[in-house]
Amino acid sequence: MNPIFSLLDAKLHIAGSEILWREVIGNGFGLASAIGGMRRRVWAWPIGIAGNALLFTVFVGGIFHTPQHLNMAGQAGRQLMFIAVSVYGWWSWYRHANAETGLEHRGVDPRWATTTERLVLIAGMAIGTMAFAQLFAVIGSYGPWAEAWIFTGSVLATYGMARGLAEFWLIWIAVDIVGIPLLLKAGYYPSAILYLVYAGFVAWGFAVWARALRPPRTPVDQTDAIPLSAPTR
């Protein structure tokens, strides 16, 4: 048998359910990418792209004959979007890391979004969800409104990560809240479990980035608080 098709068809059998190995592996890559993102490492992007490519084949079940036999247009399109935006993020973080003079070579310096940026994110979430829900309904997607919310949030969160906006972690939490019940209902159990893991991990990632944004506390030397002599010219 062709080794490529062997990989695509390999399954786990757990409690009477069939689970694709590529769904497990793809989500494992996704988790590794999230860990790299939290640490602001450039390698997070190529690892994520590999996982997205595998998961794309999972969510077009009508083409690749998954156990669910469902075409989830939003989830599949989301993987293609991840790949496209990840190329930009990879390039942006690589440039930043190369320009750093320190030893860490971080891919980005995190920051809070401006008020204007936050308003744009909120408007983009609302408009994008409404627009993509109509598109996914026409395509015949499973759960068009939920998929539209997940797709739009994923676009904004990935772009926010590439730009170093700390709020991108909060967008991921909003995506996970909708994604977990949707994937459980559709029978994509490894992805649903990983979404649940992500939810806790994302909260941790947000705390790590928020802590990095706090100015370092330095002890005050009382001898320097009051000048001993007037400055001279």
Buried (B, 14 or more C-beta within 10 A) or exposed (E): EEEEEEBBBEBEEEEEEEBBBBBBBBBBBBBBBBBBBBBBBBBBBBBBBBBBBBBBBBBBBEEBEBBBEBBBBBBBBBBEBBBBBBBBBBEBBBEBBEEEEEEEBBBBEBBBBEEEBEEEBEEBBEEBBEEBBEBBBEBEBBBBBBBBBBBBBBBBBBBBBBBBBBBBBBBBBBBBBBBBEBBBEBBBBBBBBBBBBBBEBBBEBBEBBBEEEEEEEEEEEEEEEEEEEEEEE
